[in-house]
């Protein structure tokens, strides 16, 4: 029997919301034309038509623009169309647009809509938060913002005056949603705004770099300030109407392009069918060492694909052995026999409580159906493992092997034919779990997973005995440990001490990134010991071949290394937004070929992003996908996809950024000698998930390195798995805003 639910053994147009009224309502609610989707980028404006001044308050915290030749009537009451700048007038594919070409008009309707609003007696005023300017009204940040505003003013012409008010200090009290900037604008212009007649157009969520971040580096979630609904809240506090840019201007050109691109990408991504829930339950049980026999495992693959090697290795490594191996080539005392003989032996072994691995080609549904039917008759779960080794490697193996009925050139020809006939099994055939491998490393990983399946009917074993999986191999030549030291959010002083202690105490791999700003300090400590594996990342700002090579060489220089053992693309966002996935990945492949890296992978890729990337790989496929993973974010569907494509899922933030250490389930399982952190680390590693964890103190480092000596039990694993029952239990602790939305690379919106 298995430890999963009994049921798992059974064989297996949106309405548009009405928007608020607006000036020239019917005209302003029309959508953008899909005929011309070319971005309209702002250009440098050499002659400003407005005067830029600084407020006279104590902090001089307002930078403002007034038209050169415009004045209000005395004691005028002004009807205002207030607008934000970024995300309203302008849009961008990037979270932090830097150059002018990173910006584009929200759509081609923007200028005409603003002119229409002016014709409806609205005064156009921009209200902007930009804490990077601070008191430097002549600096680079201020200059870029002024140019963006002047470009709009230039497009509107002198007949349509444009005002702008910018809060330049985050802590001044002028930043939206605080209404003080609105009131300060009235004082500066010496007018009164008619709030009841006014309207504000802006975003429901705004993101701003913090005041102390003046670099152009990539930013993760801890480096941004997210102000939810500051424009909407700004309007509410003032008692004025509010609209989103979408409802006022229509769809953004960028979003229409992205929708078209999504439709195009869906036509070229790898095909994918979501596995049924019971398959994910079996995947969880297999990896958690909770799968009990008897179990029927059907191997499927052409001649020379490695099925016999897998089966023999599985039998030799299963101690005590709860498996039986039956092959038609050897079913008759080492000689070939009939399929019926294999079926009979399979029934006998399953009835006796053994798990059975059947080694035949099983190229199509008809060939597999005989053994699936046996599993149904005996009410035991049936798994399929498909061997999709490359055709050229299969032909080479068969042609050069000896002492086999199928070998030599004729055998290679037959193997080629069987390769072409192979069809992937589906869940509609009756399988409880289907996996696939294309590499020798993948074969070894599945041996290590299935050897832990035990059958209580065959031999009584200790119920809670847990078996840690060994280190994993990349590209057949790089052995990586199951535990790597993370250095995210380590300041430079802490980094030197933590990395030094970790290396001296026994850590064998360090995870780094240029955006962690501590590579130099890590590099100094790497000199303490040879053969420390180093994970290096390409930051999301690198979107061209030249930038990839430059970033990697810079990182290697700081780390004091000639090569990266594992090179990861840190985030999918910018390469997808700029349509640079193929160029960047090919540049990373070039890094391997030139000796700058040994293996490649990605971070934070969802299934769709992987489906697209896998169609763009030229010679090297991603070996690793490093993602957040812990009991509140187990990611079983992503693991299932990776298990079909020889991608090792590596976990970061295994402690939920420390939050899970206080979880009641984790605390109840802990006791002296078994800390909450070691419990959470073991949960990942027992499931065959290599893990990256940040550790700063010597005690924590020692605790992590010793965690396998006081192992959690199977009942503990069940309780930890039980922390996730449905999507409602799902929680991300690392959640940068650029990873949420409708784009291919984005995570689910519910997080």
C-alpha positions as CSV (number, residue, x, y, z in Angstrom):
1,X,0.0,0.0,0.0
2,X,1.0,3.7,-0.3
3,X,0.8,6.3,2.3
4,X,-1.3,8.6,0.1
5,X,-5.1,8.9,-0.1
6,X,-7.0,5.8,-1.1
7,X,-8.6,7.8,-3.9
8,X,-5.2,8.2,-5.5
9,X,-5.3,4.5,-6.3
10,X,-8.3,4.9,-8.5
11,X,-7.3,5.0,-12.1
12,X,-6.6,7.5,-13.0
13,X,-14.3,35.6,-21.6
14,X,-14.1,38.0,-18.6
15,X,-16.7,40.7,-17.8
16,X,-15.3,44.3,-18.0
17,X,-16.1,46.4,-14.9
18,X,-17.8,49.7,-15.3
19,X,-15.4,52.6,-14.8
20,X,-15.8,55.9,-13.2
21,X,-17.0,58.9,-15.3
22,X,-14.4,61.1,-16.7
23,X,-14.1,64.3,-18.8
24,X,-15.3,63.5,-22.3
25,X,-16.2,60.1,-20.9
26,X,-17.0,58.3,-24.1
27,X,-14.0,59.6,-25.9
28,X,-11.6,58.8,-22.9
29,X,-12.8,55.2,-22.5
30,X,-12.0,54.0,-26.0
31,X,-9.2,51.4,-26.4
32,X,-5.9,51.7,-28.1
33,X,-5.7,50.8,-31.7
34,X,-3.9,47.4,-32.3
35,X,-2.8,48.5,-35.7
36,X,0.1,50.6,-34.6
37,X,1.8,49.1,-31.6
38,X,5.2,50.7,-32.0
39,X,6.4,52.2,-28.8
40,X,6.6,56.0,-28.7
41,X,9.8,56.8,-26.8
42,X,10.5,60.3,-25.3
43,X,13.4,62.1,-26.8
44,X,15.8,64.7,-25.4
45,X,14.2,68.1,-25.2
46,X,16.8,70.8,-25.5
47,X,14.6,73.8,-25.0
48,X,12.3,73.7,-22.0
49,X,9.0,75.6,-22.3
50,X,8.5,75.6,-18.5
51,X,10.2,77.1,-15.5
52,X,11.5,74.6,-12.9
53,X,11.6,75.9,-9.3
54,X,12.0,74.6,-5.8
55,X,9.5,75.2,-3.0
56,X,10.4,77.6,-0.2
57,X,9.4,75.2,2.7
58,X,12.0,74.3,5.2
59,X,13.1,71.2,3.4
60,X,12.7,72.6,-0.1
61,X,11.0,69.2,-0.7
62,X,8.9,70.2,-3.8
63,X,10.3,70.6,-7.2
64,X,7.7,72.1,-9.5
65,X,7.2,73.3,-13.1
66,X,5.0,76.1,-14.3
67,X,4.5,77.2,-17.9
68,X,6.6,80.2,-18.9
69,X,3.6,82.3,-20.2
70,X,0.6,81.4,-18.1
71,X,-1.1,82.8,-15.1
72,X,-4.4,82.2,-13.3
73,X,-7.0,84.8,-12.7
74,X,-7.0,86.2,-9.2
75,X,-9.0,83.9,-6.7
76,X,-9.7,81.5,-9.5
77,X,-11.3,78.1,-8.7
78,X,-9.5,75.5,-10.8
79,X,-10.9,72.1,-12.0
80,X,-7.8,69.8,-12.0
81,X,-7.0,66.7,-14.0
82,X,-4.2,65.3,-11.8
83,X,-2.0,62.6,-13.1
84,X,0.9,60.4,-12.1
85,X,3.9,60.2,-14.5
86,X,5.3,56.7,-14.5
87,X,2.7,54.0,-15.1
88,X,0.2,56.7,-16.2
89,X,1.6,59.0,-18.8
90,X,4.5,56.7,-19.4
91,X,4.8,52.9,-19.3
92,X,7.8,50.6,-19.3
93,X,8.6,47.0,-19.7
94,X,11.2,47.4,-16.9
95,X,10.6,47.8,-13.2
96,X,13.3,50.5,-13.0
97,X,13.6,52.2,-16.3
98,X,16.8,54.2,-16.6
99,X,17.4,55.5,-20.1
100,X,14.8,57.5,-22.1
101,X,14.4,54.6,-24.5
102,X,13.2,52.5,-21.5
103,X,10.1,54.7,-21.3
104,X,7.2,54.9,-23.8
105,X,3.9,56.8,-23.9
106,X,1.2,54.8,-22.2
107,X,-0.5,54.6,-25.6
108,X,-0.9,56.7,-28.7
109,X,-4.1,58.3,-27.2
110,X,-2.3,60.0,-24.4
111,X,-1.6,63.4,-26.0
112,X,-5.0,63.6,-27.7
113,X,-6.8,62.7,-24.4
114,X,-4.9,65.4,-22.5
115,X,-5.8,67.9,-25.1
116,X,-9.5,66.9,-24.8
117,X,-9.4,67.2,-21.1
118,X,-8.0,70.8,-21.5
119,X,-10.8,71.5,-23.9
120,X,-13.2,70.4,-21.2
121,X,-11.7,73.1,-18.9
122,X,-9.4,70.9,-16.9
123,X,-6.0,72.2,-15.8
124,X,-3.4,69.5,-16.3
125,X,-1.1,68.9,-13.3
126,X,1.3,66.1,-12.7
127,X,1.8,64.9,-9.0
128,X,4.9,62.8,-8.7
129,X,6.8,61.0,-6.0
130,X,10.5,60.7,-6.6
131,X,12.6,60.3,-3.4
132,X,15.8,59.8,-5.4
133,X,16.1,63.5,-6.2
134,X,16.2,64.7,-2.6
135,X,17.7,68.2,-2.4
136,X,19.7,67.9,-5.7
137,X,17.3,69.6,-8.1
138,X,20.0,69.8,-10.7
139,X,21.2,66.2,-10.5
140,X,20.9,63.3,-12.8
141,X,17.6,62.0,-11.4
142,X,16.0,65.4,-11.5
143,X,17.3,66.0,-15.1
144,X,15.8,62.7,-16.3
145,X,12.4,63.5,-14.7
146,X,12.4,67.1,-16.1
147,X,13.0,65.8,-19.6
148,X,10.1,63.3,-19.3
149,X,7.8,66.1,-18.3
150,X,9.1,68.6,-20.9
151,X,8.6,66.0,-23.7
152,X,4.9,65.8,-22.8
153,X,4.7,69.6,-22.6
154,X,6.4,69.9,-26.0
155,X,3.9,67.4,-27.6
156,X,1.0,69.3,-26.1
157,X,2.2,72.7,-27.4
158,X,2.0,76.0,-25.7
159,X,-1.7,76.2,-26.0
160,X,-2.2,73.5,-23.4
161,X,-0.3,74.4,-20.2
162,X,1.2,71.6,-18.1
163,X,2.1,71.9,-14.5
164,X,4.1,69.4,-12.4
165,X,4.8,69.0,-8.7
166,X,7.4,66.5,-7.5
167,X,7.9,65.4,-3.9
168,X,11.6,64.8,-3.8
169,X,12.0,63.5,-0.2
170,X,10.4,60.4,1.0
171,X,10.2,61.5,4.7
172,X,9.1,65.1,4.0
173,X,5.4,64.3,4.4
174,X,4.7,65.5,0.9
175,X,4.8,62.0,-0.7
176,X,1.4,60.7,-1.9
177,X,-0.9,59.5,-0.5
178,X,-0.4,62.3,1.9
179,X,-2.6,65.2,0.5
180,X,0.0,67.9,1.5
181,X,1.5,68.1,-2.1
182,X,-2.0,69.0,-3.4
183,X,-2.4,71.7,-0.8
184,X,1.2,73.0,-1.4
185,X,0.4,73.3,-5.1
186,X,-2.5,75.5,-4.3
187,X,-0.3,77.7,-2.2
188,X,2.4,78.0,-4.9
189,X,-0.1,78.7,-7.7
190,X,-2.2,81.0,-5.4
191,X,-5.4,79.3,-6.5
192,X,-8.0,77.1,-5.0
193,X,-8.7,73.7,-6.6
194,X,-12.3,72.6,-7.1
195,X,-12.0,69.1,-5.6
196,X,-15.6,68.1,-6.4
197,X,-15.0,68.7,-10.1
198,X,-11.5,67.4,-10.2
199,X,-10.2,64.0,-11.3
200,X,-7.0,62.0,-10.6
201,X,-5.7,59.4,-13.0
202,X,-3.0,57.1,-11.5
203,X,-2.0,53.6,-10.5
204,X,-3.5,51.4,-7.8
205,X,0.1,50.3,-6.9
206,X,3.2,52.3,-7.1
207,X,6.8,51.1,-6.6
208,X,9.7,53.3,-5.7
209,X,13.4,52.7,-5.0
210,X,14.1,53.6,-1.4
211,X,15.8,56.9,-0.5
212,X,19.1,55.4,0.3
213,X,19.4,53.5,-3.0
214,X,21.3,55.5,-5.6
215,X,22.8,52.7,-7.6
216,X,21.5,51.3,-10.8
217,X,21.9,47.7,-9.6
218,X,19.2,45.1,-9.8
219,X,16.9,45.2,-6.9
220,X,15.2,42.3,-5.1
221,X,12.1,42.7,-3.0
222,X,13.9,44.1,0.0
223,X,15.3,46.9,-2.0
224,X,11.9,48.5,-3.1
225,X,9.2,50.4,-1.4
226,X,5.7,49.2,-2.4
227,X,3.0,51.8,-1.7
228,X,-0.3,50.0,-2.4
229,X,-2.9,52.4,-3.9
230,X,-1.1,55.6,-3.1
231,X,-2.7,57.4,-6.1
232,X,-6.1,56.0,-5.3
233,X,-5.7,56.8,-1.6
234,X,-4.5,60.3,-2.5
235,X,-7.7,60.9,-4.5
236,X,-9.9,59.5,-1.7
237,X,-8.3,61.7,1.0
238,X,-8.9,64.7,-1.2
239,X,-12.4,63.8,-2.1
240,X,-11.8,63.8,-5.8
241,X,-12.8,61.2,-8.5
242,X,-10.2,58.6,-9.4
243,X,-9.6,56.6,-12.6
244,X,-6.9,54.2,-13.7
245,X,-4.8,54.9,-16.8
246,X,-6.6,51.9,-18.5
247,X,-10.0,53.3,-17.9
248,X,-9.0,56.9,-18.9
249,X,-6.6,56.3,-21.9
250,X,-7.5,52.8,-22.9
251,X,-5.2,49.8,-22.9
252,X,-1.5,50.5,-22.8
253,X,0.4,49.8,-26.0
254,X,2.9,47.8,-24.0
255,X,0.2,45.5,-22.6
256,X,-1.4,45.0,-26.1
257,X,2.0,44.1,-27.4
258,X,2.5,41.7,-24.5
259,X,-0.8,40.1,-25.1
260,X,0.0,39.5,-28.8
261,X,3.5,38.2,-27.7
262,X,1.9,35.8,-25.2
263,X,-0.3,34.4,-27.9
264,X,2.7,34.0,-30.1
265,X,4.8,32.4,-27.4
266,X,2.0,29.9,-26.6
267,X,2.4,28.6,-30.1
268,X,6.1,27.8,-29.8
269,X,6.4,26.7,-26.1
270,X,6.9,23.1,-25.3
271,X,3.5,21.3,-25.1
272,X,2.3,20.9,-21.5
273,X,-0.6,19.2,-19.8
274,X,-1.0,19.8,-16.1
275,X,-0.7,16.5,-14.2
276,X,-3.7,15.3,-12.1
277,X,-3.7,16.0,-8.4
278,X,-3.2,12.3,-7.6
279,X,0.0,12.3,-9.7
280,X,1.4,15.2,-7.6
281,X,0.5,13.3,-4.5
282,X,2.5,10.3,-5.7
283,X,5.4,12.7,-6.6
284,X,5.3,14.0,-3.1
285,X,5.2,10.5,-1.6
286,X,8.1,9.3,-3.8
287,X,10.3,12.2,-2.9
288,X,9.3,12.3,0.8
289,X,10.2,8.6,1.2
290,X,6.6,7.9,2.1
291,X,5.8,5.6,-0.8
292,X,5.2,2.0,0.2
293,X,5.0,-1.1,-2.0
294,X,4.0,-3.1,-3.7
295,X,4.4,-0.8,-6.6
296,X,4.7,-1.5,-10.4
297,X,7.3,0.6,-12.2
298,X,7.1,0.3,-16.0
299,X,10.2,1.4,-17.9
300,X,9.6,2.8,-21.4
301,X,12.3,3.6,-23.9
302,X,14.1,2.3,-27.1
303,X,16.9,-0.2,-27.3
304,X,20.0,1.1,-25.7
305,X,18.3,3.8,-23.6
306,X,19.6,2.5,-20.3
307,X,16.6,0.6,-18.9
308,X,18.5,-2.5,-17.9
309,X,21.2,-0.4,-16.3
310,X,18.5,1.5,-14.2
311,X,16.8,-1.8,-13.2
312,X,20.1,-3.5,-12.1
313,X,21.3,-0.4,-10.3
314,X,17.9,-0.1,-8.5
315,X,18.1,-3.8,-7.3
316,X,21.7,-3.5,-6.2
317,X,21.1,-0.3,-4.2
318,X,17.8,-1.3,-2.5
319,X,18.9,-2.7,0.8
320,X,17.1,-4.7,2.0
321,X,15.8,-5.4,-1.5
322,X,12.1,-5.0,-1.9
323,X,12.2,-4.9,-5.7
324,X,12.0,-7.6,-8.4
325,X,13.4,-7.0,-11.9
326,X,11.8,-8.7,-14.8
327,X,13.0,-8.4,-18.4
328,X,11.8,-10.3,-21.5
329,X,15.5,-10.7,-22.5
330,X,16.3,-12.6,-19.3
331,X,13.0,-14.0,-18.0
332,X,13.9,-17.6,-18.7
333,X,16.8,-18.2,-16.4
334,X,18.9,-15.5,-18.1
335,X,17.6,-16.2,-21.6
336,X,14.9,-14.5,-23.5
337,X,11.3,-15.5,-23.2
338,X,7.7,-14.4,-23.8
339,X,5.8,-11.4,-22.6
340,X,3.4,-13.8,-20.9
341,X,6.2,-15.1,-18.8
342,X,7.0,-11.6,-17.6
343,X,3.3,-10.9,-16.8
344,X,3.1,-14.1,-14.8
345,X,6.3,-13.3,-12.8
346,X,5.0,-9.8,-12.2
347,X,1.7,-11.0,-10.8
348,X,3.4,-13.5,-8.4
349,X,5.9,-10.9,-7.1
350,X,3.2,-8.2,-6.6
351,X,1.0,-10.6,-4.7
352,X,3.9,-11.5,-2.5
353,X,4.3,-7.8,-1.6
354,X,7.4,-7.0,-3.7
355,X,7.6,-3.9,-5.9
356,X,8.4,-4.8,-9.5
357,X,10.3,-3.0,-12.2
358,X,9.5,-4.3,-15.7
359,X,12.2,-3.8,-18.3
360,X,10.7,-3.8,-21.8
361,X,10.6,-1.1,-24.5
362,X,6.9,-0.3,-24.0
363,X,7.0,2.0,-26.9
364,X,3.3,2.7,-27.2
365,X,0.0,2.5,-25.2
366,X,-0.8,-1.0,-26.5
367,X,2.5,-2.4,-25.2
368,X,2.1,-0.8,-21.9
369,X,-1.6,-1.7,-21.4
370,X,-0.8,-5.4,-20.5
371,X,1.1,-4.4,-17.4
372,X,-1.2,-1.4,-16.5
373,X,-4.0,-3.9,-16.4
374,X,-2.1,-6.2,-14.0
375,X,-1.8,-3.2,-11.6
376,X,-5.5,-2.5,-11.9
377,X,-6.3,-6.2,-11.2
378,X,-4.2,-6.3,-8.1
379,X,-5.0,-2.7,-7.0
380,X,-1.4,-1.5,-6.8
381,X,-0.2,1.8,-8.1
382,X,1.7,1.9,-11.4
383,X,4.4,4.4,-12.4
384,X,6.1,5.0,-15.7
385,X,9.7,6.1,-16.2
386,X,10.5,7.1,-19.8
387,X,14.1,7.1,-21.1
388,X,14.5,9.7,-23.8
389,X,18.3,9.6,-24.4
390,X,19.3,11.2,-27.6
391,X,19.1,9.1,-30.8
392,X,22.8,9.5,-31.6
393,X,23.8,8.3,-28.1
394,X,21.5,5.3,-28.3
395,X,22.9,4.3,-31.7
396,X,26.4,4.6,-30.4
397,X,25.7,2.5,-27.3
398,X,23.9,-0.3,-29.3
399,X,26.6,-0.4,-32.0
400,X,29.5,-0.8,-29.6
401,X,28.0,-3.1,-27.0
402,X,28.6,-6.8,-26.8
403,X,26.9,-10.0,-25.5
404,X,23.5,-8.7,-26.4
405,X,20.9,-9.9,-28.9
406,X,20.6,-6.4,-30.4
407,X,24.0,-4.9,-31.2
408,X,26.3,-3.8,-34.0
409,X,25.2,-1.7,-37.0
410,X,22.1,-3.7,-37.5
411,X,21.2,-3.3,-33.8
412,X,21.9,0.5,-34.1
413,X,19.4,0.6,-37.0
414,X,16.8,-1.2,-35.0
415,X,17.4,1.1,-32.0
416,X,16.9,4.1,-34.3
417,X,13.6,2.7,-35.4
418,X,12.4,2.0,-31.9
419,X,13.4,5.6,-30.9
420,X,11.1,7.0,-33.6
421,X,8.2,4.8,-32.5
422,X,8.3,5.8,-28.8
423,X,5.2,7.7,-27.7
424,X,5.0,9.3,-24.3
425,X,2.7,7.6,-21.9
426,X,-0.3,9.6,-20.6
427,X,-2.3,9.6,-17.4
428,X,-5.4,8.5,-19.4
429,X,-3.6,5.1,-19.8
430,X,-4.0,4.5,-16.0
431,X,-0.6,5.6,-14.6
432,X,-0.4,7.2,-11.2
433,X,2.9,8.9,-11.9
434,X,4.9,9.5,-15.1
435,X,8.5,10.7,-15.1
436,X,11.1,11.2,-17.8
437,X,14.9,11.4,-18.1
438,X,17.3,12.2,-20.9
439,X,20.6,11.8,-19.1
440,X,22.7,9.4,-17.0
441,X,22.5,11.9,-14.1
442,X,18.7,11.7,-14.3
443,X,18.8,7.9,-14.3
444,X,20.9,8.0,-11.1
445,X,18.5,10.4,-9.5
446,X,15.5,8.2,-10.1
447,X,17.4,5.1,-8.9
448,X,18.0,7.0,-5.6
449,X,14.3,7.9,-5.3
450,X,12.8,4.5,-6.1
451,X,15.3,2.5,-4.0
452,X,13.7,4.1,-1.0
453,X,10.3,2.5,-1.8
454,X,9.9,-0.3,0.8
455,X,7.3,-3.1,1.1
456,X,6.3,-4.0,4.7
457,X,4.9,-7.3,3.5
458,X,8.4,-8.4,2.4
459,X,10.4,-7.5,5.4
460,X,9.7,-5.5,8.5
461,X,11.8,-2.3,8.6
462,X,11.9,0.5,11.0
463,X,8.9,2.6,10.2
464,X,10.6,6.0,10.7
465,X,14.0,5.1,9.1
466,X,14.9,8.0,6.8
467,X,17.5,7.8,4.1
468,X,19.3,11.0,3.0
469,X,19.9,11.3,-0.8
470,X,23.6,11.8,-1.9
471,X,25.1,14.8,-3.5
472,X,24.0,15.5,-7.0
473,X,25.9,15.6,-10.3
474,X,25.6,18.3,-13.0
475,X,26.6,17.6,-16.6
476,X,28.1,14.3,-15.5
477,X,31.2,15.9,-14.1
478,X,30.3,18.4,-11.4
479,X,29.4,17.0,-8.0
480,X,27.4,19.5,-5.9
481,X,26.5,19.1,-2.2
482,X,22.9,19.1,-1.1
483,X,23.5,22.1,1.1
484,X,25.0,25.5,0.0
485,X,25.6,28.6,1.9
486,X,23.4,31.6,0.9
487,X,24.8,35.1,1.1
488,X,21.7,37.2,0.3
489,X,21.3,40.3,2.5
490,X,24.7,39.7,4.2
491,X,26.5,42.9,4.8
492,X,30.2,43.0,4.0
493,X,31.4,42.6,7.6
494,X,29.1,39.7,8.3
495,X,29.9,38.1,5.0
496,X,33.7,37.8,5.7
497,X,33.1,36.1,9.1
498,X,30.2,33.9,8.0
499,X,31.7,32.6,4.8
500,X,35.1,32.1,6.5
501,X,33.5,30.0,9.3
502,X,31.3,28.1,6.8
503,X,34.3,27.0,4.7
504,X,36.4,26.1,7.7
505,X,33.6,24.0,9.2
506,X,32.8,22.1,6.1
507,X,30.5,23.9,3.7
508,X,31.4,22.9,0.1
509,X,29.4,25.4,-1.9
510,X,28.6,29.1,-1.8
511,X,25.7,30.9,-3.5
512,X,26.5,34.4,-4.7
513,X,25.0,37.2,-6.9
514,X,26.4,40.6,-8.0
515,X,23.2,42.3,-6.5
516,X,24.1,41.0,-3.0
517,X,27.0,43.5,-3.1
518,X,29.4,41.1,-1.3
519,X,31.2,39.1,-4.0
520,X,34.6,40.7,-3.1
521,X,34.3,39.7,0.5
522,X,33.3,36.2,-0.5
523,X,36.2,35.9,-2.9
524,X,38.7,36.8,-0.1
525,X,37.4,33.9,2.0
526,X,37.3,31.4,-0.9
527,X,41.1,31.5,-0.8
528,X,40.9,29.5,2.5
529,X,40.2,26.2,0.8
530,X,40.3,24.8,-2.6
531,X,37.5,23.1,-4.5
532,X,34.7,25.1,-2.9
533,X,31.9,25.2,-5.5
534,X,30.7,28.6,-6.5
535,X,27.2,29.5,-7.8
536,X,27.3,32.8,-9.7
537,X,24.4,34.7,-11.1
538,X,23.7,36.9,-14.2
539,X,21.6,39.8,-12.9
540,X,18.3,40.7,-14.5
541,X,19.8,44.0,-15.8
542,X,21.9,42.0,-18.3
543,X,19.8,41.6,-21.5
544,X,22.5,41.3,-24.2
545,X,25.4,39.0,-25.0
546,X,27.9,41.7,-24.1
547,X,26.3,42.5,-20.8
548,X,26.2,38.7,-19.9
549,X,29.9,38.3,-20.6
550,X,30.8,41.6,-18.8
551,X,28.7,40.7,-15.7
552,X,30.2,37.2,-15.4
553,X,33.8,38.4,-15.8
554,X,33.2,41.1,-13.2
555,X,31.8,38.6,-10.7
556,X,34.7,36.1,-11.4
557,X,37.2,38.9,-10.9
558,X,35.7,39.8,-7.5
559,X,35.4,36.2,-6.4
560,X,39.0,35.4,-7.5
561,X,37.8,32.6,-9.7
562,X,38.5,31.6,-13.3
563,X,35.2,29.8,-13.7
564,X,31.8,29.5,-12.2
565,X,30.8,26.0,-11.2
566,X,27.2,26.8,-11.8
567,X,26.0,30.0,-13.6
568,X,22.4,31.0,-13.1
569,X,20.2,33.6,-14.8
570,X,18.9,35.4,-11.7
571,X,15.4,36.6,-12.8
572,X,13.3,36.0,-16.0
573,X,11.7,39.4,-16.0
574,X,13.9,41.6,-18.1
575,X,15.0,39.1,-20.7
576,X,11.4,38.2,-21.3
577,X,10.2,41.8,-21.3
578,X,12.9,42.8,-23.8
579,X,12.5,39.6,-25.9
580,X,16.2,38.7,-25.1
581,X,15.8,35.2,-23.8
582,X,17.5,33.5,-26.7
583,X,20.4,36.0,-26.9
584,X,21.1,35.9,-23.2
585,X,20.9,32.1,-23.0
586,X,23.2,31.6,-26.0
587,X,25.6,34.0,-24.4
588,X,25.6,31.8,-21.2
589,X,26.2,28.7,-23.4
590,X,29.1,30.6,-24.9
591,X,30.4,31.1,-21.3
592,X,30.5,27.3,-20.8
593,X,32.2,26.7,-24.2
594,X,34.9,29.3,-23.3
595,X,35.6,27.9,-19.9
596,X,34.0,30.7,-17.9
597,X,31.3,28.4,-16.5
598,X,30.8,24.7,-16.1
599,X,27.0,24.3,-15.9
600,X,24.0,26.5,-16.5
601,X,20.7,27.1,-14.8
602,X,18.0,29.6,-13.9
603,X,16.4,31.1,-10.9
604,X,12.7,31.9,-10.3
605,X,11.4,30.4,-13.5
606,X,7.9,29.1,-13.5
607,X,6.7,26.3,-15.8
608,X,5.7,28.6,-18.7
609,X,9.0,30.4,-18.6
610,X,10.9,27.1,-18.7
611,X,8.7,25.8,-21.5
612,X,9.7,28.8,-23.6
613,X,13.4,28.7,-22.6
614,X,13.7,25.0,-23.5
615,X,12.8,25.8,-27.1
616,X,15.6,28.4,-27.3
617,X,18.5,26.3,-26.0
618,X,21.0,25.6,-28.7
619,X,23.4,23.1,-27.1
620,X,23.1,23.3,-23.3
621,X,19.9,23.0,-21.3
622,X,19.3,24.4,-17.8
623,X,20.5,21.9,-15.2
624,X,19.1,23.8,-12.2
625,X,16.1,26.0,-11.4
626,X,16.7,27.8,-8.0
627,X,13.4,28.8,-6.5
628,X,11.8,29.6,-3.1
629,X,10.7,26.4,-1.4
630,X,9.5,25.5,2.1
631,X,6.4,23.7,3.5
632,X,4.2,26.7,2.7
633,X,5.5,26.8,-0.9
634,X,6.2,23.1,-1.9
635,X,5.9,23.8,-5.6
636,X,5.0,20.2,-6.5
637,X,3.8,20.9,-10.0
638,X,7.0,22.8,-10.8
639,X,9.0,19.8,-9.4
640,X,7.0,17.5,-11.6
641,X,7.8,19.5,-14.7
642,X,11.5,19.6,-13.8
643,X,11.5,15.8,-13.2
644,X,10.4,15.5,-16.9
645,X,13.2,17.6,-18.2
646,X,16.2,16.7,-16.1
647,X,16.2,20.0,-14.3
648,X,17.2,19.9,-10.6
649,X,15.0,22.1,-8.5
650,X,17.2,23.9,-5.8
651,X,15.5,25.6,-2.9
652,X,16.3,29.0,-1.4
653,X,14.6,30.6,1.6
654,X,14.0,27.2,3.2
655,X,13.2,28.8,6.5
656,X,10.7,31.2,5.0
657,X,13.1,34.1,5.8
658,X,13.0,33.0,9.4
659,X,9.2,33.2,9.8
660,X,8.7,29.4,9.7
661,X,11.0,28.9,12.7
662,X,8.1,30.0,14.9
663,X,5.5,27.9,13.1
664,X,3.6,25.7,15.6
665,X,4.1,22.5,13.6
666,X,7.9,23.1,13.3
667,X,8.2,24.1,17.0
668,X,6.3,21.0,18.1
669,X,8.7,18.7,16.2
670,X,11.8,20.4,17.6
671,X,13.7,19.4,20.8
672,X,17.3,19.7,22.1
673,X,19.5,18.4,19.3
674,X,16.9,19.0,16.6
675,X,16.4,22.7,16.0
676,X,13.6,24.3,14.0
677,X,16.0,25.3,11.3
678,X,17.5,21.8,10.9
679,X,14.0,20.4,10.6
680,X,13.2,22.7,7.7
681,X,16.5,22.0,6.0
682,X,16.0,18.3,6.3
683,X,12.5,18.5,4.9
684,X,13.9,19.8,1.6
685,X,17.0,17.6,1.4
686,X,15.2,14.3,2.3
687,X,13.0,15.0,-0.7
688,X,16.1,15.2,-2.9
689,X,15.9,19.0,-3.1
690,X,19.4,20.6,-2.8
691,X,19.1,23.7,-0.6
692,X,20.6,27.2,-0.2
693,X,20.3,28.7,3.2
694,X,21.8,31.9,4.7
695,X,23.7,31.3,8.0
696,X,25.5,34.1,9.8
697,X,26.7,32.6,13.1
698,X,29.1,29.8,13.8
699,X,26.4,28.0,15.9
700,X,23.9,28.1,13.1
701,X,26.5,26.9,10.6
702,X,27.4,23.9,12.8
703,X,23.8,23.1,13.4
704,X,23.1,23.0,9.6
705,X,26.1,20.8,8.8
706,X,25.0,18.3,11.5
707,X,21.3,18.3,10.7
708,X,21.5,14.8,9.0
709,X,22.8,13.2,12.2
710,X,19.5,13.7,14.1
711,X,17.1,13.1,11.3
712,X,13.4,13.8,11.3
713,X,11.1,10.8,11.0
714,X,8.5,9.9,8.4
715,X,5.8,11.0,10.7
716,X,7.5,14.4,11.0
717,X,7.6,14.6,7.2
718,X,3.9,13.9,7.0
719,X,3.2,16.7,9.5
720,X,5.4,19.1,7.5
721,X,3.8,18.1,4.2
722,X,0.5,18.7,5.9
723,X,1.3,22.4,6.4
724,X,0.2,22.8,2.7
725,X,-3.3,21.6,1.9
726,X,-4.5,24.0,-0.7
727,X,-3.6,27.3,-2.4
728,X,-4.9,29.1,0.7
729,X,-1.8,27.8,2.6
730,X,0.6,29.0,0.0
731,X,2.9,31.9,1.0
732,X,5.9,33.6,-0.7
733,X,8.4,35.4,1.4
734,X,10.4,36.7,-1.6
735,X,8.0,38.6,-3.8
736,X,9.4,41.4,-6.0
737,X,6.6,43.3,-7.7
738,X,8.0,42.6,-11.2
739,X,7.2,38.9,-10.8
740,X,3.4,39.5,-10.6
741,X,1.2,40.2,-13.6
742,X,0.0,38.5,-16.8
743,X,3.4,37.9,-18.5
744,X,4.7,34.4,-19.2
745,X,7.4,34.6,-16.5
746,X,5.1,35.9,-13.7
747,X,4.1,33.9,-10.7
748,X,0.5,33.3,-9.8
749,X,-1.4,36.5,-9.0
750,X,-2.9,35.0,-5.8
751,X,0.4,35.1,-3.9
